Amino acid sequence: MAVRQKEWRNFARLWDNFEPPTRPSRYDIAVFRKYLDQKIKQKGKNTKVLILGSTPELRSIVSQRKITAYVVDYHKENYRSLTRLKEHKGKEILIQQDWRDLKLKDKFDLVFAEASLNMLRKDEVGKVIKKVNDALEKDGLFVNKTWILLEKKLTMEGIMKLYRSKYNHKRFKFALPLHYYSIACRNRKQAAPVKEEYRRMKRLYEKGILTKREFESFCNLGYEDSELEVHLPKKKGFENTAKKHMKIKKVIYPKPIGPNKIPIYVLGKK
């Protein structure tokens, strides 16, 4: 876990270099805000919200509604680095724990997560979902955006053709990240080491396949020497894992940034 902590301290400092869909888009945030407002309507200012990770956009919408945000992160530096990117300020309580070993005294009405489950190994996802289930009130909900492996197998050439024909006005990395990671995640672990993917892009640039502008979108993101892996589960596999520990109440596909729809799962307590 020490390596993972170091990597996320680096990414927290670089978070403002990322853009949607790597960061939550306004369409994603609208979904989280909808469920937050519904709970506030039911329970008022006593609504308790837990956030897995220090994602500033999720923390900000909770602060905007004058609700205390409980933020679970394993390092204070992550939390502090991302606090500067919050649009709305408000009361927060930092819970310095590992999601996999979550032990909480309180019960929560909502748990929010922005691609948090994609930062776990394949065998850790179910354990964290179970921990969330245990942390929820009886009518509580786990609202989580989770990137799912694309079924269609595209080559890098296919990705670039799609990008250049329809999304050339956007930076390469942010227009097609799900296609990009889906190629790398077609392995037994369903994991994409970001360092290897950076090197893949660099080789394509050196061969003249990627333009300078396209390659530069991979720079200044901390990928060059990172040990971090992004995990993309298959849809059926993820949903089977989720159903072992919680109830799938709804799957929402917000308007995409780029060509790929990324689901937000709404899970209820089992």
Secondary structure, DSSP 8 states (H G I E B T S, - for coil): -HHHHHHHHHHHHTGGG--TTTS--HHHHHHHHHHHHHHHHHHGGG--EEEES--HHHHHHHHHTT--EEEEES-HHHHHHHHTT-SS---EEEEE--GGG---SS-EEEEEEESGGGGS-GGGHHHHHHHHHHHEEEEEEEEEE-----SS---HHHHHHHHHHH-TTS-HHHHSHHHHHHHHT-STT-EEEHHHHHHHHHHHHHTTSS-HHHHHTTTTSS-TT---EEE---HHHHHHHHHHHEEEEEEE----SSS----EEEEEE-
